[in-house]
Amino acid sequence: MHHSATPNKALIRQVRLCEWLDLTRSELEKLRKKDPTFPKPIKDGDTRQAGAYYVVAEVDAWLQAKIAARDAA
């Protein structure tokens, strides 16, 4: 995914985030529960079925922090 043209506050649907990270929905859920630093979703309503969106810049920053931690080890 190419981010240079992406607005800083752009949103990505949970379905697309799973594709981007190559995770199933349940794997994303496990990651969110296991890693408190993973960005929180923005819900499109109060119901369980409401769409979940993530801020692209937050996910990208999380990924960069994970890469930096890996490279520092």
N, C-alpha and C positions, 0 to 999 in steps of 0.2 A: 504494500500500500504506500502510495506516495503522498507525503504530508506537506510539502513545501507550499502548495497552493491551497491547503485546507485552512479555513478560518480557525483561529485559536480556540473558539468556543463551540466548534462544530460538534454535533451529536451523532452517535452511531447506534443503530438498533442492536439489541442484545443478540439477535440472530446473526447479524453481520459481524459483531465482535467475536462470536464463537468461530465463525469462518476465518476471521483474521488471525486469531490465536490458535486455530486448529484444535478447538475443544468442543466437546458435546455440551449441551446445556447443564447436565448433571456435573460434568467436570468443572465447568465455570462456577457452579454453585459451591462445589467442594473447595475450589481455589479461594473464593470469596470468604468462606468460613474459616479456612486455614490461615489465610494471610490478611491480617487487619489493615495492611497498607494498600490493599487493592482498592481502586476507586469505587465509590458507592454509585449505584444506578440512580437515575432520575426517573421516577414512575410517572406515567401519563394517566394518573387517576388513583383512587384509593382501593380499587378492587384488586384481587389477586391476579386477575386476567389482564390488568392494565399493562400497556406496553412499557418496557424498560429500555432506557437509553443511557449511554455512557458518554462523557465528555472526552472526545478524541485526545485532546491535549493532556488530560489527566492520565489516561491509559498509556499514552506515549511516554510521559514522565515516569510512570511506574516501571515501564519496560526499561527505560534508560537507567534507572536506579538499580534494577536487577542486574543489568549488564555491567554497570560500574562495580557493584558488589562482587560479582563473579570475577571480574578482571583484577580486582584488588586482592582477591584471596590467593 
